[in-house]
């Protein structure tokens, strides 16, 4: 069954727009920099490799560019992938931000998570969302646990990044938990950006 993902999702601070080939250079820059240090890098990663990756995406996922509503600037990416329509389960991840915004107080990543989860649960009517987070990405692990995700598994030495083995947290949240807890907490955090 083909997914009919929305190409545009609008929030208060950001707009999520489906990734296009013209975004490849920006994604390459973010993924090759500090923001991409928690993602696997293909051997020989290049702008053309990013173009090829964008063109190879199937209807089982959608990747978004995060745009600032105020400036229309591209500020990052996020994706919904490994979509399982039969079980109503999907992953959300691939969150990258422009290095300008790393370590600064901004609503971009928080609202991107909120919009993707809300879309997945309350429009696509999925029942569960999962994601994997590198153990070295301690800030994201703590944030997701604080917001209400739970750890379902821990995979030792599971991924290789830059020739080093890394552990992986397997996190999840159900629709009810998202609506009852996660959404309220993230809305509270986003109020500081009004």
N, C-alpha and C positions, 0 to 999 in steps of 0.2 A: 504494500500500500504506500502510495506516495504521500509525503508530508507536505502540507500547504503552509509552510512557515510564513510569518509576516516578514516582509522586507524592511519595514520601519516600525520601531516601537519608540514612543515618545514618553519621556519622563519629565520631571520638574527641572532637572539640571542638565540632562543629557538626552541625546537622540541615539538610538541604536539603528544603524543602517547596514544592510547586507554588504559584506565585503565584496569588492570588485577588483579586477585585475589591476586597475590604477592605484590600488592601495598597497601593492606589493612592496614598493620601496620603503614606505613607512613601517610596515610590519617587519620587514627585514631589519631595519634600523633598531626598532624596539627589541626584537627577538635576539639580535646580536649584542645588545647592550646589557646594562644592569638589570633591566626588567625581565629579560629572557633567561637569566641565570638558573631559574628553576624549571626550565623546559628542556626537553631533549632536542639536541641540534643534529640534523642530518649531516653526514659527512659531506664536505664540500658545499655547505649551505651558501646560497647566493640569491640575488634578486630573481634571477630566472627560475631557480628552484622554488621560490615562493610563488611565482606566477604559475608554475606547473602544479603546485599544491592547490592553489585556489581553483584552477581549472579541473582538478581531479575530484572535487568534493561531490558527494552523492546526495540524494534526497533524505538520507538518514541523519543529516546535520545541517546546521546553519551557523555561519560565523559572522559576527557583527563588528563594524567599526564603531567605536564610541566617539560621538561628536559632542562638544560643548554646545549647549543650546545658546549660551550667551554670545560666543564668538564664532561658532561653526567650525572651530579647529578640531582636527583629528587628535584625540587624546589617548586612544588605546583600542584594544580589541577584547572580545569575549565570545565564547561559542557554546552552542547546544549541540551535543553529538552523542554517538552510540545510542540513538533513539530506538527503543524497542516498543513498537506500537501494541504488540500483543500483550505484553506484561505491564504496559504503561509506566516504563522506567526510562530515564535518560540521564546523561551526564551534563554538567555545566562546568566549564573551565576555560583554559587557554586565555586567562585574564592577563593582559599586558597593559602597562601604562607608559606613555611617553616619559622619558627620564626626568623631564622638567618637573613632573608631578610626584615622583617618588620621594618619600620622606616629607612631603608637605601635606597640610590639611586641605583636602578637597573631597567633593562628593562623587567623583567619577567612578571609582571602582565599586564603592558601596551601592550606588544606584544601579550600576550595570548588573550586579548580582541580584538585587531586588527585582529589577525589571525582567530578567531572564527567568528567575524562579517563579515570579507571579504569572508570567506568560505560560510557562510550562504547566503549572498546577491549575490555574484558574481560567485559562482560555483553552489550552490543549487538553485539559482534564487528565493530566498524568497523576499518578498516585505516589510516586517516589522519585527522588533525584539523588544521584550519587556523584562523587567526585574523588579524585585522588590528588593528594598533596604531598610533595616531598617533605621528609622529616626535617630537612634543613630550612624549610620555609616556615619557621616557628611562628612568625607573626600571623600568617594566614591560618595555621592550625589553631592558634589561640583565638583568633577572631571568629572562625567558624564554630568552634565549640561554645564560645560566649553567646553567639547569636542563636544557638540551638541545634546545630548539627551534632550527630554522634559518630563516634568511631566504630566502624563495623569490622575493621581488620587492620593489620599492620604487616606489611610485607618487607622482610629483611633483604638488604642488598638486591633490590628488585630491578632498578634501572641503572643504566650506565650513562653518566653525563660527564663529558670531557675526560673520559677514561677512568672515572671514579665511580664506585658503586654507591648507590643511595637507597635508603629505606623509604617506604611509601605508606602514608596513612590513607585508608579507604574510609571516606566519610559519607554520610547519608542523612536525608531528612524526608519525612513523609508529608503529604499535603496538609494534613491536620496540624502537624507540628509547625509547619511553615506559617499557616494562617493564624494559629493561636499564639506563637511565641516569636519566631524569627522575624516576621514582617513587622511586628510591633517594635521590636528592639532596633531594627535597622531604620525604621521610620523615626524613632527617637534620635538616633545618631545623626540622621540627615537633617533634623530640625536646626542644627547648629549652622547650616549653610543657607538658611532662608534669607 
